Amino acid sequence: MPSLSGLEDRHVVIDRRDGVYLAFPDVIRAKDGSLVVVYNEADRHVRPTRRVIVASRSTDGGRTWSAPSYPDSAASHSPRLQELADGTLLVSDSSRVFFESPDDGHTFLPFRAEGLTHDMHDRILVLPDGAWLTAGHRHVGEEHPAIRQPPAEQAVFRSGDRGRSWERIATMAALRNLVLCEASMTRLPNGRILALLRENSFVFEPMYCCRSDDDGATWAAPVPTPLMGHRPTMGLLPDGRLLVTYRNTGPDWGTCAWVGTPEELCSGFRVHGRAADQANPVFTPEGMRVRNGAGNGSVVRFALRPMTDPRTASATLETEVRVDEAGKNGCAVRVGVWWRLYPDRMVPDVEGAAPIPLEPGRFNRLRLTYADGRVRPFVNGGERASIAVDPDHADTRPILFGAPYPFEDNAVDCTWRSVSLRVLEPAFDRVYAWNWTSADGMPDRWVRDNVLELRNDRHAAAPDFGYSGWAPLGGDRFFCAYHHGGGAEPGYEPLMTAHVAGTFFSLNDFNRR
């Protein structure tokens, strides 16, 4: 994956203060050429005692920023920025208090937005007839174990009076086992509205996209994308492609960007991985060799297509692997549960389950099948056990291989020759098939070739980074504002530490190697 993370001249600090949690920014280029950013100031991420809007301006293309100013907000969450046709800047906010700035972000005039019943609003989308659209989500019903939270409902709202009053016109997405939220909508040149949504069940589901051909009144069923992430910000480039910035929630966390066509965005799941050490893995005539000591500096793991609804889904994972050395968390495959691999045995992560012998010093062919709440392991052609798992629980859904946990007891020396996965999802009329051999190179090659990492934050807690907005700087240059925890920095405290930063990038950066 091309990365700008280590290039200091590409990054700036917009606002950073000890003891203050600064997060959830959006940015826009005003008509006078200045950059305007809005974000939240709080004391912590979870249940803050106060959270208000902060604004800042840059008149030198994002290199330096003004002291923070405070629009008159009693509460705020995840403000969004939009420039209207007359040059007015609009700040929309989940507090239902919006702001207009007639002077490029110097002053902000509040007004009440009535009728919005959901939160985490999208940037305002202005339709050809002058009406405004936005989207928001809320949780409805009882928590259930397949997502470990109440189901999400993503709704679409329309305003005919410049945001003073809103009417709910559609449900964009509401599925039992997919927590679809934080939609970002873009109107394509053909009039279609495309929405990209966060998926929040934390089982390595990708983001999903929905489309509307009638200005948001009705929406087609969500389809999976190749991107894994939260709070996407999507927009149209002059050449007709889409640019998306987002919080990467694959195995290797950070703030990322992607550029491609609508068809590429809606093209389905892609494998995501973590292999931060360029020396690990290595490819040999025998296969992909993973060799590292314990710790989180050289971990290798890959997230494959999860099951969306194990009540009706079935899955088969096959691999050829030789394990020469492995700590407790060094080498495993996950189907239903973790199956930890050692040179002479495979051990399911189930209390009281017996180890399954492997032939040491050779490649073993493993096949794990899931259906109807049972996982059956096969070793070199022979069935070895039958393990019951909960068919309606989030823990049953992820499918991975590599290090089970990227923190400790994960020393390993193993070689993967091949991995294949087939997942049938009759509830979604979907068949997923993936086949990989070591001759193909890295299993997450598509992501490495197509996603640009703006800033890595793999050691931070997931809430502390990656909400972002972006603005064009002219030509093929862009500026992305995001919040960043700095998980590897001294003084970082999970859910208590974040600041607002920015990164300069260009379309040519997607081709960096």
C-alpha positions in Angstrom: 0.0 0.0 0.0 1.5 3.4 -0.9 1.8 5.4 2.3 2.4 9.0 3.2 2.6 8.2 6.9 6.3 8.7 7.3 6.6 11.8 5.2 6.7 14.6 7.7 6.4 17.4 5.2 3.0 16.1 4.1 1.4 16.5 7.5 0.4 19.5 9.6 -1.2 19.9 13.0 -4.4 22.0 12.8 -5.2 22.0 16.5 -3.6 20.0 19.4 -4.0 20.8 23.1 -3.1 18.7 26.2 -6.1 17.5 28.0 -8.6 18.3 25.2 -10.1 15.7 22.9 -10.3 17.2 19.4 -12.0 15.1 16.7 -14.5 14.6 13.9 -13.3 17.3 11.4 -14.6 18.4 8.0 -12.8 20.8 5.7 -13.8 22.9 2.7 -12.1 25.4 0.4 -14.0 28.7 0.5 -14.6 31.0 -2.4 -11.7 33.3 -1.3 -9.3 30.3 -1.6 -9.0 29.8 2.2 -9.4 26.5 3.8 -12.0 26.3 6.6 -12.2 23.4 9.0 -14.8 22.6 11.7 -14.5 19.9 14.4 -15.4 19.1 17.9 -13.7 20.0 21.2 -14.5 17.7 24.2 -12.8 16.2 27.2 -13.1 12.5 26.1 -14.5 10.3 23.3 -17.2 8.4 25.3 -19.9 10.4 27.2 -18.0 13.7 27.2 -19.1 16.4 29.7 -19.1 18.9 26.9 -18.6 18.8 23.1 -18.8 22.0 21.1 -18.0 23.1 17.5 -14.6 24.7 16.8 -13.6 26.4 13.6 -10.2 27.4 12.1 -9.0 28.9 8.9 -5.9 28.7 6.8 -4.9 31.3 4.2 -1.8 29.6 3.0 -3.2 26.4 1.6 -3.3 24.5 4.9 0.3 25.0 6.1 -0.7 27.2 9.1 -4.0 27.6 10.9 -5.7 30.3 12.9 -6.4 30.1 16.6 -9.6 28.2 17.2 -12.9 30.2 17.1 -16.2 29.0 18.7 -19.5 29.2 16.8 -22.3 29.6 19.4 -23.1 25.9 20.0 -24.2 24.4 23.3 -23.6 20.8 21.9 -22.2 19.3 18.8 -21.3 16.0 17.2 -19.5 15.4 13.9 -20.1 18.7 12.0 -20.2 18.7 8.3 -19.3 21.5 5.8 -20.8 22.4 2.5 -20.4 25.4 0.1 -23.6 26.6 -1.4 -24.0 28.1 -4.9 -23.9 31.6 -3.6 -20.7 31.0 -1.7 -22.3 30.6 1.7 -20.6 28.0 3.9 -23.1 25.7 5.7 -22.2 23.7 8.8 -24.7 20.9 9.5 -24.5 19.1 12.8 -26.2 16.3 14.7 -27.2 18.8 17.4 -29.8 20.0 14.9 -28.3 23.5 15.1 -26.8 24.5 11.7 -24.7 27.5 10.9 -24.3 29.7 7.9 -21.1 31.7 7.2 -21.5 34.4 4.5 -17.9 35.5 4.9 -15.7 32.4 4.2 -15.7 31.1 7.8 -15.0 34.3 9.7 -18.4 34.3 11.3 -21.2 31.7 11.8 -24.9 32.4 12.1 -26.9 29.7 13.8 -30.4 28.4 12.9 -32.5 25.5 14.1 -33.0 22.5 11.8 -36.4 21.0 12.6 -37.5 17.5 11.7 -34.2 15.6 11.7 -34.7 12.6 13.9 -31.4 10.8 13.2 -27.8 11.6 13.9 -24.4 11.7 12.2 -25.6 13.7 9.2 -24.0 13.6 5.8 -22.8 16.7 4.0 -25.8 18.5 2.4 -26.5 17.4 -1.1 -28.2 20.1 -3.2 -30.6 18.7 -5.9 -31.2 20.3 -9.3 -34.6 21.7 -8.1 -32.8 23.4 -5.2 -34.0 21.0 -2.5 -31.5 19.7 0.0 -30.8 16.1 1.0 -29.0 14.6 4.0 -28.9 11.3 5.6 -28.5 10.1 9.2 -28.8 7.0 11.3 -30.2 5.8 14.6 -30.4 2.5 16.4 -33.8 0.9 16.6 -35.0 -2.1 18.6 -33.2 -4.5 20.9 -29.5 -5.4 20.9 -28.9 -8.8 19.5 -25.7 -10.9 19.5 -25.0 -11.0 15.8 -24.0 -7.4 15.9 -23.7 -6.8 19.7 -25.9 -3.6 19.5 -29.4 -2.6 18.3 -29.9 -2.6 14.6 -29.1 0.6 12.7 -31.5 2.5 10.4 -30.1 4.8 7.8 -32.7 7.4 6.7 -32.8 10.1 4.1 -34.2 13.6 4.7 -35.3 16.4 2.3 -35.6 20.1 2.9 -37.3 22.7 0.7 -36.4 25.7 2.8 -32.6 25.7 3.0 -32.5 23.4 6.0 -34.9 25.1 8.3 -37.4 22.1 8.2 -36.8 18.6 7.1 -39.0 15.6 6.1 -38.0 12.0 6.2 -38.5 10.6 2.7 -36.9 7.2 2.6 -35.0 4.5 4.5 -31.7 4.0 2.7 -30.7 0.8 4.6 -31.9 -1.2 7.6 -30.7 -4.8 7.8 -30.6 -7.0 10.8 -27.0 -8.2 10.6 -25.4 -5.2 8.9 -24.9 -2.1 11.0 -25.0 0.4 8.1 -24.6 4.0 9.0 -22.7 7.3 8.4 -23.6 7.4 4.7 -21.8 9.8 2.3 -23.8 10.7 -0.7 -22.7 11.9 -4.1 -24.7 12.8 -7.2 -23.2 11.3 -10.4 -23.2 13.0 -13.8 -26.1 10.8 -14.9 -28.3 11.9 -12.0 -27.9 8.8 -9.9 -27.2 9.3 -6.2 -24.6 6.9 -4.8 -24.2 6.5 -1.1 -21.2 4.8 0.7 -22.0 3.6 4.2 -19.9 2.5 7.2 -20.6 -1.0 8.5 -20.2 -1.2 12.2 -20.5 -4.8 13.5 -16.7 -5.1 13.8 -16.3 -8.5 12.0 -14.4 -7.1 9.0 -17.4 -6.5 6.9 -16.6 -3.9 4.2 -18.4 -0.6 3.6 -21.5 -0.9 1.5 -22.9 1.2 -1.3 -26.5 2.0 -2.1 -28.0 3.9 -5.2 -31.0 5.9 -5.9 -32.3 6.9 -9.3 -35.1 9.2 -8.1 -33.4 11.8 -6.0 -33.3 9.7 -2.8 -37.0 8.6 -2.7 -36.1 4.9 -3.1 -32.9 3.0 -2.7 -31.6 -0.3 -4.2 -30.3 -3.0 -1.8 -26.8 -2.4 -0.3 -23.9 -4.1 -2.1 -20.4 -4.7 -0.6 -17.5 -2.6 -1.6 -13.7 -3.3 -1.6 -13.1 -0.8 1.3 -13.3 -1.4 5.0 -13.9 1.7 7.0 -15.8 4.2 9.0 -17.2 7.7 8.3 -16.4 7.9 4.6 -16.3 11.3 2.8 -17.0 10.7 -0.9 -17.0 13.3 -3.7 -16.8 13.5 -7.5 -13.6 14.5 -9.3 -13.6 16.4 -12.6 -12.7 13.3 -14.5 -15.8 11.5 -13.2 -14.0 9.3 -10.7 -14.8 9.2 -7.0 -12.5 10.2 -4.2 -13.1 8.8 -0.7 -11.3 9.4 2.5 -12.1 7.2 5.5 -11.0 5.5 8.7 -9.4 2.2 7.7 -10.7 -0.5 10.0 -9.1 -3.5 8.4 -6.3 -5.3 10.3 -4.0 -2.3 9.9 -5.6 1.0 11.1 -5.2 4.5 9.8 -6.7 7.3 7.7 -6.8 6.3 4.1 -8.0 7.5 0.6 -9.2 5.7 -2.5 -9.9 6.9 -6.0 -11.9 4.9 -8.6 -15.1 4.6 -10.7 -18.6 4.0 -9.3 -18.4 0.5 -10.8 -15.1 -0.2 -9.0 -16.5 1.0 -5.7 -19.5 -1.4 -6.0 -17.3 -4.4 -7.1 -17.4 -6.4 -3.9 -15.2 -7.5 -1.0 -11.4 -7.5 -1.1 -9.0 -9.1 1.4 -7.4 -6.7 3.9 -4.2 -7.4 5.8 -1.6 -6.3 8.2 2.1 -6.7 7.3 3.9 -3.5 8.4 7.4 -5.0 8.3 8.7 -4.9 4.7 10.9 -7.9 5.6 8.0 -10.1 6.7 6.5 -12.1 5.0 9.0 -13.2 2.3 8.1 -15.4 -0.7 10.1 -18.5 -1.3 9.7 -21.4 -3.7 7.8 -23.2 -0.9 5.3 -20.4 -0.3 4.7 -17.2 1.8 7.0 -17.5 4.8 6.0 -15.6 7.9 8.7 -15.3 10.5 8.8 -12.9 13.4 9.4 -12.7 17.1 6.7 -11.8 19.6 5.3 -8.3 19.8 3.3 -6.0 17.5 6.0 -4.8 15.2 6.1 -7.5 12.6 2.7 -9.2 12.8 1.1 -10.7 9.7 -2.7 -11.4 9.5 -5.4 -11.2 6.9 -9.1 -10.6 7.1 -11.1 -12.6 4.6 -14.8 -12.3 3.7 -16.9 -12.7 6.9 -20.3 -14.4 7.0 -23.0 -11.9 7.2 -25.7 -14.2 8.6 -24.4 -17.5 9.9 -28.0 -18.7 10.6 -28.3 -19.5 6.9 -24.7 -19.0 5.5 -22.2 -21.7 4.9 -18.4 -21.4 4.4 -15.5 -23.5 3.4 -11.9 -22.4 4.0 -9.0 -24.6 2.7 -5.3 -24.0 3.2 -1.9 -25.7 2.8 0.4 -24.6 5.6 3.5 -25.8 7.4 4.2 -24.6 10.9 7.8 -24.9 12.1 7.5 -22.8 15.2 4.5 -20.9 16.8 3.7 -19.2 20.1 0.2 -19.2 21.4 -0.9 -16.4 19.1 1.5 -16.9 16.3 -0.4 -18.9 13.7 -4.1 -19.7 13.2 -7.1 -19.8 11.0 -10.5 -18.6 12.1 -13.7 -20.2 11.0 -16.4 -20.1 13.7 -13.6 -19.9 16.3 -9.8 -19.6 16.2 -8.0 -22.8 15.3 -4.4 -22.3 16.6 -1.7 -24.0 14.6 1.5 -25.5 16.0 4.0 -27.8 14.3 2.3 -31.0 15.5 -1.3 -30.0 16.3 -4.3 -27.8 15.7 -6.2 -26.5 18.8 -9.6 -25.0 18.6 -10.2 -22.1 20.9 -13.0 -24.0 22.7 -12.8 -25.0 26.4 -12.2 -28.7 26.8 -11.7 -29.4 23.0 -9.0 -32.0 22.2 -6.0 -31.0 20.0 -6.1 -32.4 16.5 -2.8 -33.9 15.4 -0.8 -32.5 12.4 2.1 -34.1 10.7 5.2 -32.1 11.7 7.8 -30.9 9.2 5.4 -31.1 6.2 2.6 -29.1 4.6 -0.8 -30.1 6.0 -3.9 -29.5 4.0 -6.6 -28.2 6.2 -10.3 -27.7 5.4 -12.7 -26.1 7.7 -16.4 -26.1 6.9 -19.2 -24.2 8.6 -22.9 -24.8 8.3 -25.9 -24.8 10.7 -23.9 -23.8 13.8 -21.1 -26.4 13.4 -17.5 -26.3 12.2 -15.9 -29.4 10.9 -12.1 -29.6 10.5 -10.5 -31.9 7.9 -6.8 -32.6 8.0 -5.2 -34.2 4.9 -8.6 -35.4 3.8 -9.9 -36.9 7.0 -12.6 -35.3 9.2 -11.3 -34.8 12.7 -14.0 -33.2 14.9 -17.2 -31.3 15.0 -17.4 -28.1 17.0 -20.7 -26.3 17.9 -20.8 -22.5 17.6 -23.6 -20.0 18.0 -25.1 -19.4 14.6 -26.5 -16.0 15.7 -23.4 -14.4 17.3 -20.9 -11.9 16.0 -18.0 -14.1 17.1 -19.0 -16.7 14.6 -18.8 -14.3 11.6 -15.2 -13.3 11.0 -12.9 -15.4 8.8 -9.1 -14.8 9.1 -5.7 -16.3 8.9 -2.4 -15.4 10.4 -1.7 -14.1 13.9 -4.9 -14.3 16.0 -3.9 -11.3 18.1 -1.3 -8.7 17.1 0.1 -8.0 20.6 1.9 -10.8 22.4 2.9 -14.5 22.4 2.9 -14.3 18.6 6.3 -15.5 17.6 6.1 -17.7 14.5 7.8 -19.4 11.6 5.3 -20.8 9.2 4.8 -21.0 5.4 1.5 -20.6 3.6 1.2 -22.3 0.2 -2.4 -21.6 -0.6 -5.7 -20.4 0.9 -9.2 -20.5 -0.6 -12.6 -19.4 0.7 -16.1 -20.0 -0.4 -19.0 -18.3 1.4 -22.7 -18.9 0.4 -25.2 -16.4 1.7 -28.7 -17.4 0.6 -30.2 -14.6 2.6 -28.5 -12.1 0.4 -28.5 -14.2 -2.8 -24.7 -13.9 -2.8 -21.8 -16.3 -3.5 -18.3 -15.3 -2.7 -15.2 -17.2 -3.8 -11.6 -16.4 -3.4 -8.5 -18.5 -4.3 -5.0 -17.5 -3.5 -1.6 -19.2 -3.9 1.8 -17.8 -2.9 2.6 -17.2 -6.6 0.0 -14.4 -6.5 2.0 -12.4 -4.1 0.4 -10.7 -1.0 -3.1 -11.9 -0.3 -4.2 -8.3 0.1 -2.6 -7.2 -3.1 -5.7 -5.3 -4.3 -5.7 -3.0 -1.3 -2.0 -2.5 -1.5 -2.3 -1.5 -5.1 -5.4 0.7 -4.8 -5.6 2.3 -1.4 -3.4 5.3 -0.3 -2.6 5.4 3.4 -2.5 9.0 4.5 -1.5 8.4 8.1 -1.1 5.1 10.0 -2.4 4.8 13.6 -2.3 1.1 14.2 -1.5 1.5 17.9 -4.4 3.8 18.7 -7.9 2.7 19.8 -10.3 2.7 16.8 -12.4 5.7 17.9 -9.3 8.0 18.2 -8.5 8.5 14.5 -9.7 8.6 10.9 -12.9 10.7 10.8 -12.1 13.0 7.8 -13.0 15.5 5.2 -11.2 16.6 2.1 -11.0 19.6 -0.1 -9.3 20.2 -3.5 -6.3 22.5 -3.7 -6.2 22.8 -7.5 -4.9 20.6 -10.2 -4.6 17.1 -8.8 -3.7 18.2 -5.2 -5.9 17.7 -2.1 -6.0 18.4 1.6 -7.5 15.9 4.0 -8.4 16.9 7.6 -8.8 14.1 10.1 -8.4 13.4 13.8 -5.4 11.4 14.9 -4.7 9.6 18.2 -1.0 9.0 17.8 -1.2 5.7 19.5 2.6 5.1 19.5 3.4 8.6 20.9 4.3 9.3 24.5 1.2 10.4 26.6 -1.4 8.7 24.4 -4.4 7.5 26.4 -7.1 5.5 24.6 -10.4 7.4 24.2 -8.9 10.5 25.9 -6.3 11.6 23.4 -6.9 12.9 19.9 -6.0 16.0 17.8 -6.9 17.4 14.5 -4.3 17.0 11.7 -4.1 17.4 8.0 -2.3 15.7 5.1 -1.5 17.0 1.6 -1.8 14.4 -1.2 -2.2 14.2 -4.9 -3.6 11.7 -7.4 0.0 10.8 -8.3 0.5 9.5 -4.7 -1.8 6.6 -5.5 1.0 5.3 -7.8 3.8 5.5 -5.2 5.6 2.2 -4.5 
